[in-house]
Amino acid sequence: MFSRETVLFLIVAVGAVLQAMFIAAEHREKYIAADILKGAASLMFVLLGYIAYHTVNNAFNRQFFMGLLFGMIGDILLNLRFVFEKSGQKIFLAGILAFLIGHVIYLLALISQARYGWFWPCVAIGAAAAALLLAYIFRTMEVKTAFKIFGVFYLGAVFIMTAIALGIAFFVPSGRTVLYAVGAVLFTASDVVLIFNTFSGVSKFSRRIINLTLYYAGQMLIACSLFF
């Protein structure tokens, strides 16, 4: 029998390989294969969340497992827009909505761990960072109204969630809080790269690799943090 640590390492390794295969398939414009591979890669961090939840069955792990599950749904939807191009915008927005739900779930779980002396300053910092980024995006890029509306809610949730995670890691340091905070930062960074690659008018494969690598590493770290 394999030890739990070995099983977890194998899941992470398989996920990394599947993610690399997905990036290669997408670059070759094999979009159906790419979406299957992306879903399979995402299933690996969902599997980690499932194991953590059933190892320590508490509300916190259950919420994070649900957040990871919505992340997988978002992953699949975002790439389905390349398969069904005529409905691409609607599918893309549905994917963003799935990620938004996942981030709200993460946020609710983090709030239960927050200390209110520094909670609201973290919320303010996150909201201010999101507002500055949104102002820059709306001023320099052509973004449709639907994307602007979703963008306000989505980036607001992402940046506030990340700011709170950093606050918890700073004031209540532990393996779990630090690992989650690093994962949240990588996730947020991946979203920023995705925005610039999608809406700046210049899409580059190198940016896509950075976006997908940061994202997957972030989700894996978030999942792994549940074991601390």
Buried (B, 14 or more C-beta within 10 A) or exposed (E): EEEEEEBBEEBBEBBBBBBBBBBEBBEEEBBEBBBBBBBBBBBBBBBBBBBBBEEEEEEBBBBBBBBBBBBBBBBBBBBBBBEEEEEEEEBBBBBBBBBBBBBBBBBBBBBEBBEEEBBEEBBEBBBEBBBEBBEEBEEEBEBEEEBEEBBBBBBBBBBBBBBBBBBBBEBBEEEBBBBBBBBBBBBBBBBBBBBBBBBBEEEEEEBBBBBBBBBBBBBBBBBBBBBE
